[in-house]
C-alpha cells in the first residue's frame, strides 16, 4: 500500500498547502486571473485537444483537489488511475483496461502479447508503430513487422490475404500472430481507415486465430465524424489503445483496453519496460474530467466549423478544403495575402493557427472552436486579410 495519504500528499505538493490551509484562493492575483481567462477563451487550430498551458493545468488540478475528485495512485495502480481504466474499459465495451505512460508502449505491449510465439505482425507501412517507434517491437521483443500498402492510409482484406500467402511459402514456417490497424492515421492527415474494410479484416483474423489490435489514439475523433460509436470500433479488435492527451487533454498517458485475461498482471510487463511511473494521478484526473463530455462537445465543434466554413465560402481570398475520409484536419488556403502577417493578426485576436506551408495552413479542429461563435471567428478571419 501507499504510505502517503491523499491529504498529506497534496499538502506536500503545494496543491493544498497554500490553498485550503491558509484561505488562499487560486488564482493568486488579478493579473493571473486575467491571463487564465485569456487562455481559456483562445481558439486554437493546432492540436487534437485543448493544448493547455501550465497555468490551465494547475487550475484544473486545483479545482479537482478542492472538490476532492483526485485519488493518488501507487506506481500507476489504484486511485484515479484505476477509475480512468474502468471508465475507458466501459466506453470501449471491453472487460478491462490498463494505463500506459505512452502510446508507443501501449502499441508495443499489445502486439507483443497478442502475437505470442507467432512473432510476425501485419501493419500499415505508414503507421506509428512502424515509422515512429524506433523499431521498438523488433529490437525489444523480436517481432517482425510486415508493412503493407506504403503511402496509403489503409489496406484491404485482399492486401492482408496476399501478405499471408506470401508469408506462407517461407521455407521455415513463421505464422502471422497479429494484425495492427491505426485509425485515424497521423501520417495521412488523420484519415480514417474504412470501417467496412476493418470488419472484413477482423472477421478473417478471428477465423484464423490471429490477434487484432487497434491503434486508436484519435479514435473518438473518428467516432464523431463517422457516427460509429467507440465500442462499435473496439468490438472488432482484441485490444485498443487510446491516447489520453490528444482528445482528453492529459499532459501524457494512454489506455490499453482488452479482455480481463489480457490485462491481468500486465502491469509487470509495463514496469519491465520502464513504464511503472510512481505517480500519474495528474494525468488520470485531467483525462477523467473530459472523458464523458468529449464526444458531445466535439460534435458541436463539427457543427460550428461547418457554419464557420460556410460564412467564408464566398470570400475569393479564402479557401477551405476537406480531406477525403478525413476527421479533424482540414486545409486552409490564402490568396493574395501574406500568410505570416495573416497568422500574426489572428494571434492578436486569440486565434492560433499552425505555421503555414506556402499559402496553406493544415489546421486541426478541436473543441476550442466552441469558445467563440462561428460568426465572430469568420469576422476575425476576414479582418485579418487587410493586414
C-alpha positions, 0 to 999 in steps of 0.5 A, a space after each residue: 500500500 501507499 504510505 502517503 495519504 491523499 491529504 498529506 500528499 497534496 499538502 506536500 505538493 503545494 496543491 493544498 498547502 497554500 490553498 485550503 490551509 491558509 484561505 488562499 484562493 487560486 488564482 493568486 492575483 488579478 493579473 493571473 486571473 486575467 491571463 487564465 481567462 485569456 487562455 481559456 477563451 483562445 481558439 486554437 487550430 493546432 492540436 487534437 485537444 485543448 493544448 493547455 498551458 501550465 497555468 490551465 493545468 494547475 487550475 484544473 488540478 486545483 479545482 479537482 483537489 478542492 472538490 476532492 475528485 483526485 485519488 493518488 495512485 501507487 506506481 500507476 495502480 489504484 486511485 484515479 488511475 484505476 477509475 480512468 481504466 474502468 471508465 475507458 474499459 466501459 466506453 470501449 465495451 471491453 472487460 478491462 483496461 490498463 494505463 500506459 505512460 505512452 502510446 508507443 508502449 501501449 502499441 508495443 505491449 499489445 502486439 507483443 502479447 497478442 502475437 505470442 510465439 507467432 512473432 510476425 505482425 501485419 501493419 500499415 507501412 505508414 503507421 506509428 508503430 512502424 515509422 515512429 517507434 524506433 523499431 521498438 517491437 523488433 529490437 525489444 521483443 523480436 517481432 517482425 513487422 510486415 508493412 503493407 500498402 506504403 503511402 496509403 492510409 489503409 489496406 484491404 482484406 485482399 492486401 492482408 490475404 496476399 501478405 499471408 500467402 506470401 508469408 506462407 511459402 517461407 521455407 521455415 514456417 513463421 505464422 502471422 500472430 497479429 494484425 495492427 490497424 491505426 485509425 485515424 492515421 497521423 501520417 495521412 492527415 488523420 484519415 480514417 481507415 474504412 470501417 467496412 474494410 476493418 470488419 472484413 479484416 477482423 472477421 478473417 483474423 478471428 477465423 484464423 486465430 490471429 490477434 487484432 489490435 487497434 491503434 486508436 489514439 484519435 479514435 473518438 475523433 473518428 467516432 464523431 465524424 463517422 457516427 460509429 460509436 467507440 465500442 462499435 470500433 473496439 468490438 472488432 479488435 482484441 485490444 485498443 489503445 487510446 491516447 489520453 492527451 490528444 482528445 482528453 487533454 492529459 499532459 501524457 498517458 494512454 489506455 490499453 483496453 482488452 479482455 480481463 485475461 489480457 490485462 491481468 498482471 500486465 502491469 509487470 510487463 509495463 514496469 519491465 519496460 520502464 513504464 511503472 511511473 510512481 505517480 500519474 494521478 495528474 494525468 488520470 484526473 485531467 483525462 477523467 474530467 473530459 472523458 464523458 463530455 468529449 464526444 458531445 462537445 466535439 460534435 458541436 465543434 463539427 457543427 460550428 466549423 461547418 457554419 464557420 466554413 460556410 460564412 467564408 465560402 464566398 470570400 475569393 481570398 479564402 479557401 477551405 478544403 476537406 480531406 477525403 475520409 478525413 476527421 479533424 484536419 482540414 486545409 486552409 488556403 490564402 490568396 493574395 495575402 501574406 500568410 505570416 502577417 495573416 497568422 500574426 493578426 489572428 494571434 492578436 485576436 486569440 486565434 492560433 493557427 499552425 505555421 503555414 506551408 506556402 499559402 496553406 495552413 493544415 489546421 486541426 479542429 478541436 473543441 476550442 472552436 466552441 469558445 467563440 461563435 462561428 460568426 465572430 471567428 469568420 469576422 476575425 478571419 476576414 479582418 485579418 486579410 487587410 493586414 
